[in-house]
Amino acid sequence: MLEQLLIFTRGGLILWELGNALKGSPIDALIRSCLLEERSADAAFHYDAPAGCAAYTLKWAFDNDLGLVFVAVYQRILHLLYVDDLLAAARREFSRVYEPKRTSYDDFDETFRQLQKEAEARAEEMRRFKQAGRAPAAPGKKQVPGAASRGSGKQRSSGGGGSGKDESDGYPGKGRRSENGSSNGHENEIKPNSRAQNVVVHGKENGAPRVDAFDVSKLQKLRSKGAKKTDTGGGGCKAAKAEPKKIAKKNRVWDDSPSESRLDFTDPVADRGEGPEVVVADQGESMMDKEEIVSSDSEGEEDEEVGNEKPGTKKKGWFSSMLQSISGNAVLEKSDLRPALKALKDRLMTKNVAEEIAEKLCESVATSLEGKKLGSFTRVSSTVQTAMEEALLRILTPKRSIDILRDVHAAKEQGRPYVVVFVGVNGVGKSTNLAKVAYWLLQHKINVMLAACDTFRSGAVEQLRTHARRLQIPIFEKGYEKDPAIVANEAIQEAKRNNSDVVLVDTAGRMQDNEPLMRALSKLINLNNPDLVLFVGEALVGNDAVDQLTKFNQKLADLSMVPNARLIDGILLTKFDTIDDKVGAALSMVYVSGAPVMFVGCGQSYTDLKKLNIKSIVKTLLK
Amino acid sequence: MEQLIHRVEEWVRQQPIEQIYVAFAVLIFTISFFGLFRVLRRSKSNTILLAGLSGSGKTVLFYQLRDGSPHLGTVTSMEPNDGTFVLHSELEKNGKLKPVHLIDVPGHSRLRPKLDELLPHSAGVIFVVDSLDFLPNCRAAAEYLYDILTKAIIVKRRIPMLILCNKADKVTAHSKEFIRKQLEKEIDKLRASRSAISTADIANDFTLGIPGETFAFSQCRNKVTVAESSGLTREVSQVEQFIRELVKP
């Protein structure tokens, strides 16, 4: 049932493998997007091969003492219960056979087959036991694989029946015939012919039309997802996709007051005496170009730790733990790690890191430390501290280049403007920081143009106009109550005509739950295909950061028509001067989205823009 | 206080003069011994680093040099591979050979800081480039290379570098001349964008090449050479030559 089981060292050498060749490169994807992103405490990792020909689930186990990783790969539609068991057993057996210099372990095949048989037998027993005891619960469990199998069946059918012949589908013939457009009609045909499981699924979901919408949108979701986890909660996607008719655009009414007849208060092009605009004199170098002076902190951390450590280790007995820490033979168990990790988690949370992020991070660090031997003369807390510091450094280090100037030059060579879109919720500082970025780019002799696509908030266009006048750069505006996507499109064409290198697009702030506004944003991004989608988030945000970023990314992925949806490429952290050392929001945002922090806004004037200093953030977080 | 000094002086005068000479000699000898040791040790470092983008073939190369075969294959490395050994092809040769300390640094961008830790102790750097999949990764490779070439340690100590075009056995692999030219062009552009206006060159410690001229690797203060190799088919002779030049037996 398993496609493959792989044992490799942390340095990358494969020590032993058993199974068929895999399509795509799931192991590399696992390492890059999961293990190196400090998500190693997740239950499983889902991978879709790029041509849509296979979908795998991967589970893993670590042996931290020897530095080995055990990975099991199987088809996603299968629901194998014995994999965790098997991985643990394989880890035990292999650690007995392992030697550092040895590189071939062919004799392990036999041992492994034995283990596999035992694990399967155990799982079979447990399943029979459970089925006898709890019959109604079983269909509930099968609901997820049932829906997933139907969804993946449809995926293969729309792909022209690729290589999915050996999947456990009940209807390959029917699947091939149904086309995408007429999916609704064929769905009803397929349902009676499907297996018993799907009938149970059907009954559990709320009525037929809902299921249709669910599947159509799930199909498009599956197509648009790359290697991301599938979202089996299809409740968010409305059935609006199935409706072909267009709804005429109405004015937004926020409360019960009668709507105004004319909301567009913008003046015609000729301004009527708005007062002399002060052209901004060169206010000096933007802080982006200044070197950051990192203060060296004293080692006050050590004393704090001792205080935290004492209540935890009383269990083991002070003398024996001292002896073990000197001799260096203690093997780290979860119970040892728990007090130190709890202290670390509390410390992170006092620094304004979102609660679930701190939790996930601590679990990931625990997974990577369990079973490791303590070095001599080290305490548990210092080992945990070092591991956490490494993990934080790894997360905050960007995984792609954040050299915007280089990207701008590359776009210039190709003869097109570099488009940056600023998105975010209300009131985080998009317009202010847009002006700061424009100022910085101007200092590097780049032609900037502003595009006022915030056509909703009163005064937004005037605000940008003022900035443009002060910085002496062109601005493209169309007033209020216009479609932002069209405005942006025209702005980019205008930029091509007047040879601007960069177009900075300002959008209206919107809450992540607001469906129509998120759809409008998605339309703007898909229509114009910007080079950089910059999410503006304020450093004061707490747990909401996680929600904002996940929902933004999710909506951008779901509501786009193209397979490779554009997601958030970078983060701009604002209001950094208002937090003293509670810098945790940076960590939450980077962890959730995987996007690097490209700028940090630390004040309200043009020069207050700087780069994120990773080492100082990590130091502040762990102080 | 004065009395103490007086007493010490008297005691010293009372000792036979030879003992004092011997004591001094031992002291001077120990100090000079340690000093020499430190000076000698630095110039004889035998550490070579393997760096490059993720997927360029560093781990395969590491195991080729060590064991003569990449065994069952490799996956993306999460930690450096560290080993001190005599190169596999030279095991047959008799005579005293100095073992080489080879470190394979992971190429994943999140693990880049590890390279900074290991550079101070290295005698040479091998930058591995994937000649098969070169053009899509050209910019990223050039940026990484530029970052390494502008580090203070490399420039000051003139640590030699070998740019290795790996996977040269494949039919569609680019030639080393092409790769060299492309890298030079990209680095030229990077020079312009990184150190254009700002006087405080924040990202990089030094600037490369001669301003006003297009960049060429011969302008670097440290020696940069280009070679070809193939990790999977054991065509590593040029690599071994480079290593042997640096780590003299």
Interface residues (C-beta under 8 A of the other chain):
Chain A: L6 F8 R10 G11 G12 L13 I14 L15 W16 E17 I27 D28 I31 R32 L35 L36 E37 G67 V69 T103 S104 E285 D289 K290 E291 L393 R394 I395 T397 P398 K399 R400 S401 D403 L405 R406 V408 H409 A410 Q443 H444 K445 K611
Chain B: S54 G55 T59 Y63 D67 P70 H71 L72 G73 T74 V75 T76 S77 M78 E79 P80 N81 D104 P106 H108 S109 R110 L111 R112 P113 R139 A140 E143 K189 L190 A192 S193 R194 A196 I197 S198 A200 I202 A203
